[in-house]
Amino acid sequence: TLAQRQTVTIRVISTGQTGNTVFTIGQPRRVDHPVQLEWSSVQRDVTGLEAKDRLEEGATYESVGTVSIASEEDLRGAGAAYPGWVQGRYLQLPEDFPASVSNLARELTRFAPTPYDKATTIESYLRAIPYDLEVPEPPHGQDAVEYFLFEARRGYFDYHASAMVVMLRSVDIPARLAVGYVLRSEERAVSTDRYLVSEQSAFAWPEVYFPGLGWVE
């Protein structure tokens, strides 16, 4: 059982344009609709939900997820005793992973005492790289993260999130890339808790695993 997590329940009305994807806020826990579970390597690590039938316009469901409410103290004290299934999947890097990226990660985190401090140090570094949707594609054959960090020095959320995930993995901190949507204030119906979520809200973000606390965005 994971500690310091809050349950969030949402009711979704489909526009008929999302196929059979079922949405939750945070890590999926329950949905009142027939679904198929997607998981990484063990059943406790659910990574997505798909309705067994296409969600037509007007289809509704209620889903439950959990988000971390752990404090900085909790996260700093979580340690590094990662479960085997976490280490086996979420520390993987390609064989040709650029040494320049791992060297940068080690240099940035050399004085950070805990995995949490290493994560926030890398996060702060990446947040200083300007956001730019018009960044050119990496040259053919060049690693995208290496190009983003050392040549383009600008990019959008895919670049920032991908860079954080692989930099963390290179210093032995389990991390993964999540994709979904953000709830933007301009998509909120006035004086309600209802949002019309569109493709404009598509996003990617990193998640870091903390023992006993689970995945933290």
Buried (B, 14 or more C-beta within 10 A) or exposed (E): EBEBBEEBEBEBEBBEEBEBEBBBBBBBBEBEBEBEEEEBEEEEBBBBBBBEEEBEEEBEBEBBBBBBEBEEEBBBBBEEEBBEBBBBBBBEEEEEBBEEBBEBBEEBBEEBEBBBBBBBBBBEBBEEBEEEEEBEEBEEEEBBBBBBBEEBEBBBBBBBBBBBBBBBBBBEBBBBBBEBBEEBEEBEEEEEEEBEBEEEBEBBBBBBBBBBBBBBE
